[in-house]
Amino acid sequence: MTITPLDASTVILMRAGSQENDSGFEVLLVRRSSKSAFVPSAYVFPGGKVEPDDRLPEMANCCRKNDLIKSMSFLDGAPSAQSALGILTAAIRETFEEAGILLAWQENGTFVSVDESLEGQLLSYRTDLNRGNLKFLDLLKKENLFLAVDRLHYFSRWITPELSPLRFDARFFIAEVPEGQKAFHDGGEVTKHIWITPAQALQRYSQRKIYMVAPTVVTLEELSRFQTINEAIESTANKNIKAVLTRLIVENNEAQEHTPDGRIFRDFEPAD
């Protein structure tokens, strides 16, 4: 029996490159726990499945109305407005839970920036969220925050292969990291994080130093064509996004992921 894929969101966080690597921009990759049920030990972009609370009508009140209407209009493949709301909410919630980056507007119209005092408070909130002691909606209400859905730029859509025991219909977004915020991996679902240029990540993958799955590799290949963050964001304007469904084939006890263009991606143990 084919498993119906669950809605999921993935966020490609971008920041200006460092002088050391002389790059236009870097992306954030997080390493999934070796105990994870889904792509264990793989380097991925932050993200996860849409939870029921992400679709609550109240969540729409935690978005600026015009931003929400515009962002939802890009997700024409979503079956309903409620589903689109859930996808956008999950993108921001999962990014905060896994990477500690909060894409949100303050009540005064400024973007959330983190000083030393707020940094500790946000990490405390993140811990409570991950432990199930706090709901994301309650956090937003408590701090009078609005989801920065306007900072999410729809980039691609990937569907897990039909033979996979866990399946997701994942929308990928790109977003620039807010000034004054830095990443903190949660130490549970993800055990490590790195800022790296797309080209550097692809090189380490080709050398088998880091393990990545097909959607991550192909996304990095596309991002490597851009020189700046603005170029990458501008590429999403009027972009015709089609869902990519890969195939899972097992040969000689080896799992292979085949993309529609004929490429084959294999599991391997990373060198580091």
ABEGO torsion letter per residue (X at the ends): XBBBBBBBBBBBBBBBBBAAAGBABBBBBBBBBAABABGBGBBBBBEEBBBAAAABAAAAAABBAAAAAAAAAABAABABAAAAAAAAAAAAAAAAAAAGBBBBBBAAGBBBBBBAAAAAAAAAAAAAAAAGABBAAAAAAAAGBBBBAAABBBABBBBBBAABABBBBBBBBBBBBBBGBBBBBAGBABABBBBBBAAAAAAAAAAGABBBBAAAAAAAAAAAABABAAAAAAAABGBBBBBBBBBBBBBGGBBBBBBAAGBBBBBBBBAX
